[in-house]
């Protein structure tokens, strides 16, 4: 006769529990940190958390679609740095006489989107693994950015673009609203468009997807282009928040984005998870980081905790019944 424990941890129930685990972890984190330091739930700190999550959330939206494919995109930092560089150099700045205003923002997002499309073309037509193709684009993007900036920091002096970080609406910085808009766009693409369904189908089984009539090459190129679009938005937000662009503006962004996607429960093997999971993952990472700062935890210990969190998240997200070989 099956026990309560065996019924609870049977296949369907275990899968359901694994799906809700990130949300439960987020709630538990908020409760524990609040008990340890009640300042955590002060409105000022909650706004700080939302503002800190805006760039990682936008980056992670783009990365989610690539991981859903069963691929990986390491060009995050290269694309972000190019977008930030284009924004700063075309808007009012202290290095040249350009003053194109919001046309600079459109150009920045377009440049990052083109980088994504180029990555997809390289990966599909040259049949280069996504790891190596995106690694190359990462370094190309960083190189172009450093060269155009002359190796120094260039200040962003356009007040309307800076307002993305400085101005507020309903008590929240405009950057937070832009990130939420990016999240809604990502939700629409994943759940209400053919492209979103095809991306998930390819991640769940590429051979089956191809037999179903899905054009694998076109979907992959569009997915990388979509990722580049979100990376471009994140680059504009990063430039607005920091008020400048330099060679290190994108440092550490890849780690934060991958961590958020994995912790949220999107499987690295593809086909499972999505942008809603990633939103929860971004909040977990941001809340944990904020909580450890409030509790006075050493930065070195914070890195250790984040590393352990990634390992635990990957271990919980993998379906070992489907995964016969691990490389």
N, C-alpha and C positions, 0 to 999 in steps of 0.2 A: 504494500500500500504506500503510495507516494506521500512523503512528509511535506509540511508547509514550506520548508527550505528548498526541497527539490522542485516544488511547483513554482516557487518564486524565481528560482534561477534556471528554469527551463528555457529552451531556445527563444520563443516569442517574448516571454516576460523579461529575459535578460536583455534582449534587443531593445525593448521599450525602456527598461531602466537605463541602459547605456545612452539612449537618446535624450533622456531628461537629466542625466548626470551633470552636464555643465551648468544648467540653470540652478540645480540644487547646490552645486558648489558655490555659485555666485551669491546665492541667498545666505549660505552658511558663512561665507567670507565676510559679507556685510554685517551680519549679526556679531560675529566674533570680534571684528575690528571695532565695532561700535561699543561693545562691552569693555574692550581694552582701552579705548580712547573715544569718549563721546563726541569729541570735536569732529569726528569723521562725518557725522550726519548734519553738520552745520551747512546752511545753504551756500555759503562762500566756498566751502571745500567741495561740495557736490558740483558747483559750477566749474571749479578747477579740474575736477575729474572729467567732466564732459568736454571741456576745452582740450585737455591732454589727449582725449580719445579721438578727436576729430581727424587728425592726420592718419594715425594707425588704422582707424575704421575705413577711411577712404582707400588706403592702400590695400587693406585686407579684402575689400570687396572685389577688387580686380584679381587679386591672387586666388581668391576662392574659386573663380571660374576655371582657372588653369589647373588647380588641384582636383577639381571635380572631373576634369578630363583624364586624370591619372598622370598628368605631367607636372612639371615644376617650372617656375619662372624666377630666375635669379637676377633679372634685369631691373628689379624694383628700384635699387639705388641709382642706377644709371639713368633710368627714365625720369625719376623724381628730380635728379640734379639738372638734367637738361631742361625740364619744365620750369624749374625755379630760375635757372640762368636766363632763359628766353623772357620770362616775366620781368625780371629785374632790368635786363639790358634794353628792352623795348619800352618799358614804362619810364617814368621820370626817375632818374638815378644820378649818382655823383661821378659817373665815369664817362658819360656821353650826353649829347643834347636831345636824345630821343624822348618823346612824350606821347606815346600812342594810347595811353590809358587802358581801357578794357580790351582793346584790340590785342594788347600784349598777352592778356589772359587767354583769349581765343587762340592766338598763335602758339602759346605754351602747351595748351591741351592738344592742339592739332599736332604739334611736333612729337609729343609723347605717344599719341595714337598711331602716328606713322611709324614710330620706332617699334610699337607693338605689332603692327601689320608686317613690318619688315622681318621681325623675329619669327612670326608665323610662317612667312614665305620661306625663310632660310631653313626653318625646322622641317617643313613639309616637303619642299621641293628638293632640298639637298639631303633629306633623310638623316639629319643630324639629331642625336638625342637632345631633348629639350634642356637638359642640364647644361650641356656644353654650348648649345646655341645661345641660350639666355646668359650664360656666363660671359661669352664673348661680347654680347650687346651691352652687358653691364659695364665692362671696361671701356668699350667704345664711347658710351654715354658719358662716363666720368671723364674720359680724356677730352672729349669735345667741350664739356663744361669748363674744365680747368683751363683749357687753351683760350676759350672765348672770354673768360673772366681775367685772364692774364695772371693767374695764380694768386689773386688777391680777393678780398671780400669787396663786393659792390653793394652799396646801400640802396634800398628801395625807398623812394621818396614820393611816390604817388599816393596822396592821402586817401583816394577812393578805394584803392586796392588794400592799403594798410587797414582800412576800416573793417576788412574781413576778420581781423584779429582784435581791433580796438573798439569797434562799435558794437552795441548790443541791441537785441530785439527780444522783448518779453524776459529780460534778465539774463539772456544767454548770448555769448559772442556769435557774430554772424557765421564764423567758422563752424560752429556746432550745427547750425541750420543747414549749411552747405553739405556737411557730412551726412546729416539725416536725409537730405535730398538725394545724395549719392546712394544711400542705403535703399531708398524707395525705388530708385531707378534699377538697382541691382535686383531687388525683389521682383519688379515687373518683368525684367529680362528672364530671370530664372523660372518664374512660375507661370508667366502668361505669354511667353513667346516661343516660337518653334526653335529658335537658337538655344534657349535655355534648356528645353527638353532634350534637344540633340546632344548638348554638352554632357548632360547627366547620363544619357544613354550610352555615349561613347565611353565614359568613365566606368560604367557598369559592365561593359563588354564590347570591345571594339569590333570583334568579328561579327557578333550578332547585329550590332548597329549598322555595319556595312551591308550585311545581307538584307537589312530592312530598308535599304535604299538611301541611307544617309550619306551625304558627300563628306567624307572624313576630312579631306584636305581643306575644303571651304570652311567647314565648321571650326577647324583648328585655327585657321588664319583669322577668322572673325573673333574667336575667343581671345587670342593674343592681342588683337586690335582693341577689343573691349577692355582688357586688362590695362593696356597702355592709356586708354581714355581715363580710367580711374587714377592711374599713377600720375597723370598730368594734373588732375584736379588737386591731388595731394601735394604736388610740387608747388602749385600756386598758393595753397594754404600754408605750406611750410615757409615760403618766402614772405608771405604777409605776416605770419607770426613772429619770425625772427627779424624782419625788416631788412633782410639782406640775402645775398646768395654767395656761397663760397665753396671751396673744394670739399668741405666736410659736412655740408648741410644734410646729406643723405646718410651719414654714418649711423649704423645700427638700425636703420629702418627695415631692412630685410628681415633681420632676426625678430623684430617686434611683429611684423606682419605674418610671418610663418607661424610664430608662436600663437598668435591670436586665432588663426585658422585651425590649427591642430587642436588647441585647447578647447575650441568651440565644438569639436566633434566631427569635423569634416575629415574623412578618411584619406590618408595619403595615397591609397590604392585607387581612389577615384570612385565616382558614382554614388557616393553616400555623404549626406550633409548638405550644406548650402549657406546662403548669406545670412539667414536668421541665426544659425549656429555660430557664424563668425561674429555677429554682433555680440552675442553672449560671451564669446571668447575674448573679444577686445575689452569688454567690461571687466572680465575676470582679471586679465593682465593689468589693466589700468588701476582697478581697485586694489589689487594686491600690491602693486608698486607704491600707490599712494598710502596704503595702510602701513607698509613697512617703513616709509619715511616718517609717518606720524609716530610710529613706535620707536623710532631711533635705531632701526636695524642697520648694520654696517652695509655699505654698497657691495662689498665682496660677498657677504652672506645673501644679499638680494639676488645676485647672479646665480649663486648656488641653488637657491629656492626656485628660480625661474627654470634652471636646467632640469631639476627634479620634476617640476611641473610638466615640462615637455615630455619627458620619458613616461610619466604616469598617464598623460593624455593620449599619447600614441598607443600605449599598452591597452588602454580602455577602449579606444576607438576601433581597434583591429578586430575583425571577425575571423577568429582562428579556424573556424570550420571551413571557410572559403580559402584561407591562405595556406596552401600546402607547402610552398617554398618561400623562404625568406633569404634575400641576398643582401 
